[in-house]
Amino acid sequence: MKLRNIFLFGIAGLSLASCTDYLEVDAPSKNQPDYVYTDKMEMNRALNGVYAALLSGNTYGSAFLDKFCFNTDVEFKIYDNENQLPTAYQRFECDPDAGDVKKAWDALYQGIERANMLDAGIRNSDIYDEDDSELMQMLGEVKVLRAIFYHDLIWYWGDVPYSLKPSYEVADPAYDIEDRTKILDDLIEDLKAIAPKMSLSSDNSFSDRTERISKDMAWAMIARLAMTAGGYSLRPDGDTFGKMERPDNWKDYYQTAAEYCDSVVERTTHSLGLDYHKVFVNECNLVASATNDDVIFEIPFGKESTGAIGYIHGPKMDNAQGSTPHAWGKASSSAQLNALYRLFFKEGDVRRDYVNQWFGYNQNGEAKFNNGRTFYNGKWSKLWNTAGLGATTEGNTGINFPYMRYADVLLMSAEAELGYTGNVTEKAKQRLQTVRERAYRGSTLDPAVTGDETSPEGFLKAVLNERRLEFAGENMRWRDLVRNNLLSESTFWTFWRYFNAAEANGSNSDYVGIYDFDDADAYPNKLVFKIYYSENLPTVDTNGNKIDYQSRLTSANKDGVGASRTFPAFPTASTFPNESGNMNIVYVLNPYTQPWNKIGDNLPDTKNKASSADFMNWFNNDLGCPSAHFCYSLRGYIYYDPARSTTYVNRNGKYEAAPEPSAMPTTDDLPVVRYILPIPRSIITYSQGKYTNKYGYK
């Protein structure tokens, strides 16, 4: 049975847990089931129900990739409200009554309860046999799924209520709060014990490919849990927002991570054989990834039933009266990217133009230039689906989400090797280089680790930068920054990077340039303030042949002495959105360099000459400062007050004047970012005083 059908079959046959108020005092799931599993078919149906818990729109179906994917130098949501908000999660503002927080909490604990019940059900079954490979495979999948749920709980809430037993086996359904390190230790040991009894994805019996959890995934999950356990996290510290700490034995965790990354690299068939974009295009075409390539495990959503992947991503597509004039339907594109993220890519990196999308479609299906404050994330898009998902479709795309990728394992390996050895080993360099080689496939750029990256500090920076470029939209960046105690520093500079662009390279431009590129002149050379483009161009000619606007533009433009002018490559223009040619495009002529004289006069073979637009026109002349969008989009941590001409940073709930960029502040100079969410107030009430909120939440 294909796992993308688990939503229908799993829920329909689910007798093990139906509560939505798990951890509440009257949770109905505390009652013991009146039967035990007598055959594997029952167990498999219940296992599908545990998988189904992953599909919730309150977690990976939408919320974790949109509402709870915090603002960084990669993902970004714009806010222009100067007041504190109870649900501005992306800018680090929240309160215990926020409904989305309760929904995410419930969804994760429902998954845990289902996993705990099935774990106990399998082990207590009359047919339980540790020599039965099929039973052990199912048990391994249950344990990995439970680890996924707890891992996210720890990231969002820190120390949380914890039990590996179903609620009917526990006297008090309000489980004790446990230290996150203890939980992670237990999960790591749990997976270490079961992983040897599981099947590799390359085994002939593994017919569901990457939509099912394999031994490969168990190994990779151990590595991820160990990296989390060994990294920094925000810990309670009295009535404050907390303090950033990591365990004294953190190198032991990193060594564990390195060892299990080695298991994936050396004992499985995974590679980065597919081109970068093809990995995600396959997902958008509802094609389960091959077990020998990048994706190790992808959450198996069901078409027209679960998942908003590709609806909250990709170019925005408007509809009218519930329909679009094309076959792809509506896309909200709410999970967007920082508009300056594109500047971190080097020329020749194929990820840049694939991920950073410059245009969307209006209700008439016309391609229009996006002159907004964020970029569309093209990694997933309904438009990549060759046949279209339907003119009346919106969410519930059925597009899978790659929870674990081989590229992640390679980069975890590089970071872990450095962490526990203290040295830049050849293995670590090779693992980083493998990811780069795919990114620069087909270009002349050298992916080798350079001299300035061979010191421990330089190599860690290179690995984290590669992760920044590789995992846009995958809810990784803020976690990577937290793990390395860089979230406060990065958030400070993310604010000033946007602020500098809005000031059109103001007084702090050189400091931002030095921080990002060790170059005071970086942003005057990188930022483009006038864009030339042509809208709604066809992708194919009347004979059905793909139009190469790049070569036509280059050959049509001459400088003063008649030589051909070469324009920077923009491959997205000729390949987006698909090869059918049914959707027109916007061709952007100067996305990364300043315009040439009369660049719009010679656009070849089109009825319309290029238009121009002031790009990044983000300054409010009336206030004499950047517009509210760049003052308040990180307000939970840092914001600019136009009335006082002062930038403030949040220290334990009280705002103080922020350091000037000229001081080049680092983590040691800045307060922590309160990324931890509050325990929902209703859960605290149901616990009858057992739980309390920390981190300064009232």
C-alpha positions as CSV (number, residue, x, y, z in Angstrom):
1,M,0.0,0.0,0.0
2,K,1.4,3.4,-1.0
3,L,2.0,5.5,2.1
4,R,0.5,8.6,0.5
5,N,-2.8,6.9,1.2
6,I,-2.2,6.7,4.9
7,F,-4.4,9.6,5.8
8,L,-7.5,7.7,4.6
9,F,-6.6,4.2,5.7
10,G,-4.7,5.2,8.9
11,I,-7.5,7.3,10.4
12,A,-10.3,5.0,9.3
13,G,-8.7,2.0,11.0
14,L,-7.4,3.9,14.0
15,S,-8.6,2.5,17.3
16,L,-5.5,3.4,19.3
17,A,-5.9,7.1,19.8
18,S,-8.5,9.6,18.8
19,C,-8.2,12.3,21.4
20,T,-7.3,15.9,20.4
21,D,-6.8,17.1,24.0
22,Y,-3.9,14.9,24.9
23,L,-2.3,15.8,28.3
24,E,-5.6,17.3,29.4
25,V,-7.0,15.8,32.7
26,D,-9.9,14.1,31.0
27,A,-8.1,12.8,28.0
28,P,-10.2,9.8,26.7
29,S,-7.0,8.0,25.5
30,K,-6.1,7.1,29.1
31,N,-8.5,4.1,28.8
32,Q,-6.7,0.9,28.0
33,P,-7.6,-0.7,24.7
34,D,-9.9,-3.7,25.1
35,Y,-7.8,-5.9,22.8
36,V,-4.3,-6.7,21.8
37,Y,-2.8,-6.9,18.3
38,T,-3.2,-10.4,16.9
39,D,-1.9,-9.9,13.4
40,K,0.5,-7.7,11.4
41,M,-2.3,-6.2,9.3
42,E,-3.8,-4.6,12.4
43,M,-0.4,-3.3,13.4
44,N,0.2,-1.9,10.0
45,R,-3.1,0.0,10.0
46,A,-2.2,1.4,13.4
47,L,1.3,2.3,12.1
48,N,-0.4,4.3,9.2
49,G,-2.3,6.2,11.9
50,V,1.0,7.2,13.5
51,Y,2.3,8.4,10.1
52,A,-1.0,10.3,9.7
53,A,-0.1,12.4,12.7
54,L,2.8,13.9,10.7
55,L,0.3,15.2,8.1
56,S,-1.4,17.8,10.3
57,G,-1.7,21.3,8.9
58,N,-0.7,22.3,12.5
59,T,2.8,20.9,12.0
60,Y,4.4,19.8,8.7
61,G,1.3,20.2,6.6
62,S,1.7,24.0,6.9
63,A,2.4,25.6,10.3
64,F,6.0,24.5,10.8
65,L,7.0,25.8,7.3
66,D,5.1,29.0,7.6
67,K,3.8,30.3,11.0
68,F,6.6,28.7,13.1
69,C,9.5,29.2,10.6
70,F,11.1,32.2,12.3
71,N,12.4,35.2,10.5
72,T,16.1,34.9,9.6
73,D,18.4,35.8,6.7
74,V,16.7,33.0,4.8
75,E,12.9,32.8,5.5
76,F,11.1,36.0,6.3
77,K,7.6,37.3,6.9
78,I,7.0,41.1,6.8
79,Y,5.2,42.9,9.6
80,D,4.4,46.6,9.7
81,N,2.6,46.8,13.1
82,E,4.5,48.7,15.7
83,N,2.5,47.1,18.6
84,Q,3.2,43.9,20.4
85,L,1.1,41.1,18.9
86,P,0.1,37.8,20.5
87,T,0.6,35.7,17.3
88,A,3.5,37.3,15.5
89,Y,5.5,34.1,15.8
90,Q,7.9,34.8,13.0
91,R,9.1,38.0,14.7
92,F,9.4,36.2,18.1
93,E,6.2,37.5,19.7
94,C,3.7,35.2,21.2
95,D,1.6,34.6,24.3
96,P,0.2,31.4,26.0
97,D,-3.3,32.0,24.7
98,A,-2.2,31.8,21.0
99,G,-4.4,29.3,19.3
100,D,-1.8,28.1,16.8
101,V,0.6,27.2,19.7
102,K,-2.1,25.0,21.3
103,K,-2.9,23.3,17.9
104,A,0.8,22.5,17.3
105,W,1.2,21.2,20.9
106,D,-1.9,19.0,20.5
107,A,-0.8,17.6,17.1
108,L,2.6,16.6,18.4
109,Y,1.3,14.9,21.5
110,Q,-1.4,13.1,19.6
111,G,1.4,11.7,17.4
112,I,3.3,10.7,20.6
113,E,0.3,9.0,22.1
114,R,-0.4,7.0,19.0
115,A,3.3,6.0,18.8
116,N,3.4,5.1,22.5
117,M,0.3,3.0,22.2
118,L,1.5,1.1,19.2
119,D,4.9,0.6,20.7
120,A,3.3,-1.0,23.7
121,G,0.8,-2.9,21.6
122,I,3.5,-4.5,19.4
123,R,5.7,-5.4,22.4
124,N,2.7,-6.9,24.3
125,S,1.3,-8.8,21.4
126,D,1.2,-12.6,21.4
127,I,3.0,-12.6,18.1
128,Y,5.9,-10.4,19.3
129,D,9.2,-11.9,18.2
130,E,12.5,-10.0,18.1
131,D,13.6,-12.3,15.3
132,D,10.7,-11.3,13.1
133,S,12.2,-8.8,10.7
134,E,8.8,-7.4,9.6
135,L,7.7,-6.8,13.2
136,M,11.0,-5.2,14.1
137,Q,10.8,-2.9,11.0
138,M,7.4,-1.7,12.1
139,L,8.6,-1.2,15.7
140,G,11.5,0.8,14.3
141,E,9.3,3.0,12.3
142,V,7.1,3.7,15.3
143,K,10.2,4.7,17.4
144,V,11.6,7.0,14.7
145,L,8.2,8.7,14.3
146,R,8.0,9.2,18.1
147,A,11.5,10.7,18.0
148,I,10.4,13.2,15.3
149,F,7.5,14.4,17.4
150,Y,9.6,14.8,20.6
151,H,12.4,16.5,18.6
152,D,10.1,19.2,17.4
153,L,8.6,19.6,20.9
154,I,12.0,20.2,22.3
155,W,12.9,22.7,19.7
156,Y,9.8,24.8,20.2
157,W,9.2,24.3,23.9
158,G,12.5,23.1,25.5
159,D,11.9,20.9,28.5
160,V,8.5,19.2,28.0
161,P,6.1,16.6,29.5
162,Y,7.6,13.2,28.7
163,S,6.7,9.6,28.7
164,L,7.5,6.6,26.4
165,K,4.4,4.8,27.8
166,P,0.8,5.3,26.6
167,S,-1.3,7.4,28.9
168,Y,-3.4,4.4,30.0
169,E,-0.3,2.9,31.7
170,V,0.5,6.1,33.6
171,A,-1.3,7.1,36.8
172,D,-1.2,10.9,36.1
173,P,-2.0,11.8,32.5
174,A,-0.2,15.1,33.0
175,Y,3.3,13.7,32.5
176,D,6.2,15.1,34.4
177,I,8.3,17.8,32.7
178,E,11.6,16.3,31.8
179,D,14.9,18.0,30.9
180,R,15.4,18.0,27.1
181,T,18.8,16.4,27.4
182,K,17.3,13.3,29.2
183,I,14.6,13.0,26.6
184,L,17.2,13.2,23.7
185,D,19.4,10.7,25.5
186,D,16.5,8.2,25.8
187,L,15.5,8.7,22.1
188,I,19.0,8.2,20.9
189,E,19.4,5.0,22.9
190,D,16.0,3.8,21.8
191,L,16.9,4.2,18.1
192,K,20.4,2.8,18.5
193,A,18.8,-0.4,19.9
194,I,16.2,-0.8,17.1
195,A,18.1,0.4,14.1
196,P,20.1,-2.8,13.5
197,K,16.9,-4.7,13.2
198,M,15.4,-2.4,10.5
199,S,15.6,-2.6,6.7
200,L,17.8,-0.5,4.5
201,S,16.0,1.5,1.9
202,S,17.9,-0.5,-0.8
203,D,16.4,-3.8,0.4
204,N,14.1,-5.5,-2.1
205,S,11.3,-5.5,0.6
206,F,11.3,-1.8,0.8
207,S,8.6,-1.0,-1.8
208,D,7.4,2.3,-0.4
209,R,10.7,4.0,-1.1
210,T,11.4,7.3,0.7
211,E,7.8,7.6,1.9
212,R,8.6,5.0,4.6
213,I,11.1,5.1,7.4
214,S,14.2,2.9,6.8
215,K,17.3,2.0,8.7
216,D,18.9,4.8,6.7
217,M,16.5,7.3,8.3
218,A,16.9,5.8,11.8
219,W,20.7,6.4,11.5
220,A,20.2,9.9,10.2
221,M,17.7,10.7,12.9
222,I,20.1,9.5,15.6
223,A,22.6,12.0,14.1
224,R,20.1,14.8,14.2
225,L,19.0,14.1,17.7
226,A,22.7,14.0,18.8
227,M,23.4,17.3,17.1
228,T,20.5,18.9,18.9
229,A,21.6,17.4,22.2
230,G,25.1,18.7,21.8
231,G,24.2,22.1,20.6
232,Y,23.3,25.3,22.4
233,S,19.7,25.9,23.4
234,L,17.8,28.4,25.5
235,R,17.5,27.2,29.1
236,P,15.3,28.6,31.9
237,D,17.1,31.2,34.1
238,G,14.7,32.5,36.8
239,D,12.3,35.1,35.5
240,T,14.4,36.1,32.5
241,F,14.1,35.0,28.9
242,G,16.7,32.4,29.7
243,K,20.3,31.8,28.9
244,M,22.1,29.9,26.0
245,E,23.8,26.8,27.2
246,R,25.1,23.5,25.9
247,P,26.0,20.4,27.9
248,D,29.6,19.9,29.1
249,N,29.9,16.6,27.2
250,W,28.7,18.2,23.9
251,K,31.6,16.7,22.0
252,D,30.4,13.2,22.9
253,Y,27.1,14.0,21.2
254,Y,28.8,15.3,18.1
255,Q,31.0,12.2,18.0
256,T,27.8,10.1,18.0
257,A,26.4,12.3,15.3
258,A,29.5,11.9,13.2
259,E,29.5,8.1,13.6
260,Y,25.9,7.7,12.5
261,C,26.4,10.1,9.6
262,D,29.2,7.8,8.6
263,S,26.8,4.8,8.7
264,V,24.5,6.6,6.2
265,V,27.4,7.7,3.9
266,E,29.3,4.4,4.0
267,R,26.6,1.8,4.3
268,T,23.8,3.0,2.1
269,T,23.4,3.8,-1.6
270,H,22.5,7.5,-1.2
271,S,24.1,10.1,-3.4
272,L,23.4,13.5,-4.9
273,G,23.0,12.2,-8.3
274,L,19.9,14.2,-9.3
275,D,20.3,17.8,-10.1
276,Y,19.2,20.0,-7.2
277,H,16.0,21.3,-8.8
278,K,15.0,17.8,-9.9
279,V,14.7,16.6,-6.3
280,F,11.9,19.0,-5.7
281,V,10.3,19.0,-9.1
282,N,9.8,15.2,-8.6
283,E,8.0,15.9,-5.3
284,C,5.8,18.5,-7.0
285,N,4.9,15.8,-9.6
286,L,3.9,13.5,-6.8
287,V,6.8,11.1,-7.6
288,A,8.3,9.4,-4.6
289,S,12.0,10.0,-4.5
290,A,14.4,7.2,-5.5
291,T,15.9,5.5,-2.4
292,N,19.5,6.0,-3.8
293,D,19.5,9.7,-4.1
294,D,19.1,12.8,-1.9
295,V,15.8,12.2,0.0
296,I,16.1,9.8,2.9
297,F,12.6,10.2,4.2
298,E,9.8,12.5,2.9
299,I,6.5,13.0,4.7
300,P,3.9,11.4,2.4
301,F,1.0,13.8,1.9
302,G,-2.1,12.8,0.0
303,K,-3.3,14.7,-3.1
304,E,-6.5,16.7,-2.5
305,S,-6.4,15.6,1.2
306,T,-3.3,16.8,3.1
307,G,-0.4,19.1,2.9
308,A,0.1,22.7,1.7
309,I,3.6,22.2,0.2
310,G,3.7,24.1,-3.0
311,Y,0.6,26.1,-2.1
312,I,2.3,28.2,0.6
313,H,5.5,28.1,-1.6
314,G,6.2,29.1,-5.2
315,P,5.1,32.1,-7.1
316,K,1.8,33.6,-5.9
317,M,-1.1,32.8,-8.1
318,D,-4.4,34.6,-7.7
319,N,-7.8,33.2,-8.6
320,A,-11.2,34.7,-9.4
321,Q,-14.5,33.2,-8.3
322,G,-12.6,30.1,-7.0
323,S,-10.8,29.3,-10.3
324,T,-7.8,30.3,-12.4
325,P,-7.5,30.5,-16.2
326,H,-4.8,27.9,-16.1
327,A,-4.5,24.3,-14.8
328,W,-2.5,25.0,-11.6
329,G,-5.0,26.8,-9.3
330,K,-4.4,29.3,-6.5
331,A,-1.2,29.6,-4.5
332,S,-1.0,31.8,-1.3
333,S,2.9,31.8,-1.3
334,S,2.8,32.8,2.3
335,A,6.1,31.0,3.2
336,Q,8.4,33.4,1.6
337,L,12.1,34.3,1.6
338,N,14.2,37.2,2.8
339,A,14.6,39.5,-0.2
340,L,18.3,39.8,0.3
341,Y,18.9,36.0,0.7
342,R,19.7,35.8,-3.0
343,L,22.9,37.9,-2.4
344,F,24.6,35.2,-0.5
345,F,24.8,32.9,-3.5
346,K,27.8,33.0,-5.8
347,E,27.4,33.3,-9.5
348,G,27.1,29.8,-11.0
349,D,25.3,28.4,-8.0
350,V,22.3,26.7,-9.6
351,R,20.2,27.0,-6.4
352,R,20.0,30.8,-6.5
353,D,17.8,31.2,-9.5
354,Y,15.7,28.1,-8.9
355,V,14.8,29.1,-5.3
356,N,14.5,32.9,-5.5
357,Q,11.5,33.7,-7.7
358,W,10.9,37.2,-9.0
359,F,7.3,37.0,-10.3
360,G,3.8,35.6,-9.8
361,Y,0.5,35.4,-11.6
362,N,-2.6,37.6,-11.4
363,Q,-6.1,36.4,-11.6
364,N,-6.0,36.5,-15.4
365,G,-3.0,34.2,-15.4
366,E,-0.6,36.9,-16.5
367,A,3.0,36.8,-15.3
368,K,3.8,39.9,-13.2
369,F,7.0,41.2,-11.7
370,N,7.2,40.9,-7.9
371,N,8.3,44.2,-6.5
372,G,7.6,43.2,-2.9
373,R,9.7,43.1,0.2
374,T,10.2,39.3,0.2
375,F,10.8,36.7,-2.5
376,Y,8.7,33.7,-3.5
377,N,10.3,30.3,-2.7
378,G,10.5,28.4,-5.9
379,K,11.8,25.2,-4.3
380,W,8.3,23.8,-4.4
381,S,5.5,25.1,-6.6
382,K,2.3,23.8,-7.9
383,L,3.6,25.1,-11.2
384,W,6.3,22.5,-11.3
385,N,3.6,19.9,-11.7
386,T,3.6,19.1,-15.4
387,A,-0.1,18.4,-15.8
388,G,-1.4,20.9,-13.2
389,L,-3.3,20.1,-10.0
390,G,-6.6,21.7,-11.2
391,A,-7.8,25.3,-11.8
392,T,-10.0,25.2,-8.7
393,T,-7.3,23.8,-6.4
394,E,-5.8,25.6,-3.5
395,G,-4.2,23.8,-0.6
396,N,-4.0,20.0,0.0
397,T,-1.6,19.6,-2.8
398,G,-0.3,16.2,-1.8
399,I,3.3,17.3,-2.5
400,N,5.7,15.5,-0.2
401,F,8.1,17.3,2.2
402,P,11.7,16.0,2.4
403,Y,12.1,15.7,6.2
404,M,15.6,14.2,5.9
405,R,18.0,14.6,3.0
406,Y,21.4,13.1,2.3
407,A,22.7,16.7,1.8
408,D,21.8,17.3,5.5
409,V,23.6,14.2,6.6
410,L,26.7,15.3,4.7
411,L,26.7,18.7,6.3
412,M,25.9,17.4,9.7
413,S,28.9,15.1,9.3
414,A,31.1,18.0,8.4
415,E,29.9,20.1,11.4
416,A,30.1,17.1,13.8
417,E,33.6,16.1,12.6
418,L,34.8,19.6,13.3
419,G,33.0,19.8,16.6
420,Y,34.3,16.7,18.3
421,T,37.8,16.6,16.8
422,G,38.5,20.3,16.9
423,N,40.1,20.0,13.5
424,V,39.1,20.4,9.8
425,T,39.5,16.8,8.8
426,E,39.8,15.6,5.2
427,K,36.5,13.7,5.7
428,A,34.7,16.9,6.8
429,K,36.1,18.9,3.8
430,Q,35.0,16.1,1.4
431,R,31.5,16.0,2.8
432,L,31.1,19.8,2.4
433,Q,32.6,19.6,-1.1
434,T,30.1,16.9,-2.2
435,V,27.2,19.2,-1.5
436,R,28.9,22.1,-3.3
437,E,29.7,20.0,-6.3
438,R,26.0,19.5,-7.0
439,A,25.3,23.2,-6.4
440,Y,27.8,24.2,-9.0
441,R,27.2,21.3,-11.4
442,G,27.6,22.6,-14.9
443,S,29.4,25.8,-13.8
444,T,33.1,26.7,-13.8
445,L,33.1,27.6,-10.1
446,D,35.5,25.5,-8.0
447,P,33.6,23.7,-5.1
448,A,36.8,22.9,-3.2
449,V,37.3,24.2,0.3
450,T,39.4,27.3,0.1
451,G,42.3,28.4,2.3
452,D,40.3,30.8,4.4
453,E,37.9,28.0,5.2
454,T,40.5,25.6,6.6
455,S,40.7,27.1,10.1
456,P,38.1,25.7,12.5
457,E,36.3,29.1,12.7
458,G,36.4,29.5,8.9
459,F,35.2,26.0,8.2
460,L,32.3,26.2,10.6
461,K,31.3,29.4,8.9
462,A,31.5,27.7,5.5
463,V,29.4,24.7,6.7
464,L,26.7,27.0,8.1
465,N,26.7,29.1,5.0
466,E,26.3,26.0,2.9
467,R,23.3,24.9,5.0
468,R,21.9,28.4,4.6
469,L,22.0,28.1,0.8
470,E,20.9,24.4,0.7
471,F,17.8,24.3,2.9
472,A,15.7,27.4,2.2
473,G,12.1,26.8,3.3
474,E,13.0,23.6,5.2
475,N,12.8,25.2,8.7
476,M,16.5,24.7,9.3
477,R,18.1,28.1,9.5
478,W,17.0,29.3,12.9
479,R,17.8,25.9,14.4
480,D,21.3,25.9,12.9
481,L,21.8,29.4,14.4
482,V,20.5,28.3,17.8
483,R,22.6,25.2,17.9
484,N,25.7,27.3,17.4
485,N,24.6,30.2,19.6
486,L,24.4,32.6,16.7
487,L,20.7,33.4,16.6
488,S,21.0,36.8,18.5
489,E,23.9,37.9,16.4
490,S,22.4,36.8,13.1
491,T,19.0,38.4,14.0
492,F,20.7,41.7,14.8
493,W,22.5,41.7,11.4
494,T,19.4,40.5,9.5
495,F,17.6,43.7,10.8
496,W,20.5,45.9,9.7
497,R,20.9,44.2,6.4
498,Y,17.3,45.0,5.5
499,F,17.5,48.5,7.0
500,N,20.6,49.3,5.0
501,A,18.9,48.2,1.8
502,A,15.9,50.4,2.6
503,E,18.2,53.3,3.1
504,A,19.8,52.6,-0.3
505,N,23.2,52.0,1.4
506,G,23.1,54.3,4.3
507,S,25.6,55.1,7.0
508,N,25.9,51.4,8.1
509,S,26.4,49.9,4.7
510,D,30.1,49.3,5.2
511,Y,29.6,47.5,8.6
512,V,26.9,45.2,7.1
513,G,29.2,44.5,4.2
514,I,32.1,43.7,6.5
515,Y,30.0,41.3,8.5
516,D,28.5,39.5,5.5
517,F,31.4,39.5,3.1
518,D,34.5,41.0,4.8
519,D,34.0,43.8,2.3
520,A,32.9,47.4,3.2
521,D,31.9,48.0,-0.5
522,A,29.9,44.7,-0.9
523,Y,26.4,46.2,-0.8
524,P,27.0,49.2,-3.0
525,N,28.2,46.6,-5.6
526,K,25.4,44.1,-5.0
527,L,22.2,46.0,-4.5
528,V,20.2,46.9,-7.6
529,F,17.7,49.7,-7.2
530,K,16.2,49.8,-10.7
531,I,15.1,46.7,-12.3
532,Y,14.4,46.2,-16.0
533,Y,12.0,43.5,-17.0
534,S,9.5,42.3,-19.5
535,E,6.2,40.7,-18.4
536,N,4.1,37.9,-19.6
537,L,6.5,36.5,-22.2
538,P,5.8,33.1,-23.8
539,T,8.2,30.3,-22.9
540,V,7.9,28.6,-26.3
541,D,7.6,29.9,-29.9
542,T,4.8,29.1,-32.3
543,N,6.6,25.9,-33.2
544,G,6.7,24.7,-29.6
545,N,10.4,25.3,-29.3
546,K,11.7,26.8,-26.0
547,I,12.7,30.4,-26.4
548,D,16.2,31.3,-25.3
549,Y,15.9,34.9,-24.3
550,Q,19.4,34.9,-22.8
551,S,21.2,34.4,-26.1
552,R,18.8,36.6,-28.1
553,L,19.3,39.5,-25.7
554,T,23.1,39.1,-25.7
555,S,23.4,39.0,-29.5
556,A,21.0,42.0,-29.9
557,N,22.8,44.4,-27.7
558,K,26.0,46.1,-28.8
559,D,28.2,48.6,-27.1
560,G,29.7,51.7,-28.7
561,V,32.3,49.8,-30.7
562,G,29.9,47.1,-32.0
563,A,31.0,44.2,-29.7
564,S,28.4,41.9,-28.4
565,R,27.3,42.6,-24.8
566,T,27.1,39.6,-22.5
567,F,24.3,39.7,-19.9
568,P,24.3,37.9,-16.6
569,A,22.7,34.5,-16.9
570,F,19.1,34.1,-15.5
571,P,18.2,30.5,-16.3
572,T,14.9,30.6,-14.5
573,A,13.5,32.8,-17.2
574,S,13.8,30.1,-19.9
575,T,12.8,27.1,-17.8
576,F,10.1,28.3,-15.5
577,P,7.5,27.2,-14.7
578,N,7.5,24.0,-16.7
579,E,8.2,22.7,-20.2
580,S,4.6,22.7,-21.5
581,G,4.8,26.4,-22.4
582,N,1.3,27.0,-21.2
583,M,2.3,29.7,-18.7
584,N,4.1,32.9,-19.6
585,I,7.0,34.3,-17.7
586,V,8.6,37.6,-16.6
587,Y,12.2,38.1,-17.9
588,V,14.3,40.1,-15.5
589,L,17.3,41.7,-17.3
590,N,19.5,42.9,-14.5
591,P,18.8,41.0,-11.3
592,Y,22.3,41.1,-9.9
593,T,24.0,44.1,-11.6
594,Q,23.3,47.7,-12.2
595,P,21.5,48.5,-15.5
596,W,23.2,49.4,-18.7
597,N,22.1,52.4,-20.7
598,K,18.9,51.8,-22.7
599,I,18.9,48.2,-21.7
600,G,15.2,48.0,-22.4
601,D,15.4,49.2,-26.0
602,N,16.7,46.0,-27.5
603,L,14.8,43.2,-25.9
604,P,14.6,40.8,-28.9
605,D,11.6,39.1,-30.5
606,T,8.9,40.5,-28.2
607,K,6.0,42.9,-28.8
608,N,6.8,44.8,-25.6
609,K,9.9,46.6,-24.7
610,A,11.3,46.1,-21.3
611,S,9.6,48.0,-18.4
612,S,11.5,49.5,-15.5
613,A,10.7,49.7,-11.8
614,D,12.3,51.2,-8.8
615,F,13.3,48.1,-6.9
616,M,13.7,48.0,-3.1
617,N,11.9,51.4,-2.9
618,W,11.6,50.9,0.8
619,F,12.2,54.3,2.3
620,N,9.5,56.5,3.9
621,N,10.4,60.0,2.9
622,D,7.8,61.5,5.3
623,L,9.4,59.8,8.3
624,G,12.9,60.1,7.1
625,C,13.6,56.4,7.7
626,P,12.8,53.0,6.2
627,S,9.1,52.1,6.0
628,A,7.4,50.4,8.9
629,H,8.0,47.0,7.3
630,F,11.7,47.3,8.0
631,C,11.3,48.8,11.4
632,Y,9.0,46.2,12.9
633,S,9.5,42.8,11.1
634,L,11.8,41.6,13.9
635,R,10.0,43.6,16.7
636,G,10.0,40.7,19.2
637,Y,13.8,41.1,19.3
638,I,14.9,44.4,17.6
639,Y,13.1,47.3,16.1
640,Y,13.5,50.9,15.1
641,D,11.4,53.7,16.6
642,P,11.0,56.6,14.1
643,A,9.7,59.0,16.7
644,R,12.9,58.6,18.7
645,S,15.3,57.8,15.9
646,T,16.5,54.9,18.0
647,T,16.9,51.2,17.5
648,Y,15.9,49.0,20.5
649,V,16.7,45.5,21.4
650,N,14.7,43.3,23.8
651,R,16.4,42.2,26.9
652,N,14.2,40.0,29.1
653,G,11.0,41.9,28.1
654,K,12.5,45.4,28.4
655,Y,13.7,47.3,25.4
656,E,17.0,49.1,25.6
657,A,19.1,51.0,23.0
658,A,20.7,48.5,20.7
659,P,24.4,48.5,20.0
660,E,25.4,50.4,16.9
661,P,26.5,48.3,13.9
662,S,29.9,50.2,14.0
663,A,30.6,48.3,17.3
664,M,30.3,45.1,15.3
665,P,28.5,43.4,18.2
666,T,28.6,39.6,18.6
667,T,26.6,37.1,20.6
668,D,28.5,38.1,23.8
669,D,27.2,41.7,23.4
670,L,23.6,40.9,22.7
671,P,20.6,39.6,24.7
672,V,19.2,36.2,23.8
673,V,16.3,35.7,21.4
674,R,13.3,34.2,23.0
675,Y,12.5,31.6,20.3
676,I,11.0,29.2,22.8
677,L,7.2,29.1,22.7
678,P,5.0,29.2,25.8
679,I,3.2,26.1,27.1
680,P,-0.5,26.8,26.1
681,R,-2.4,28.3,29.0
682,S,-5.2,25.7,28.8
683,I,-2.6,23.0,29.2
684,I,-1.2,24.7,32.3
685,T,-4.8,24.9,33.7
686,Y,-5.5,21.2,33.0
687,S,-2.2,20.2,34.7
688,Q,-3.6,21.7,37.9
689,G,-0.5,23.6,38.7
690,K,2.0,20.9,37.6
691,Y,3.2,23.0,34.7
692,T,4.4,26.6,34.7
693,N,5.6,28.9,31.9
694,K,9.2,30.2,32.1
695,Y,11.2,32.4,29.7
696,G,9.4,35.5,30.9
697,Y,5.9,34.5,29.7
698,K,3.1,35.7,31.9
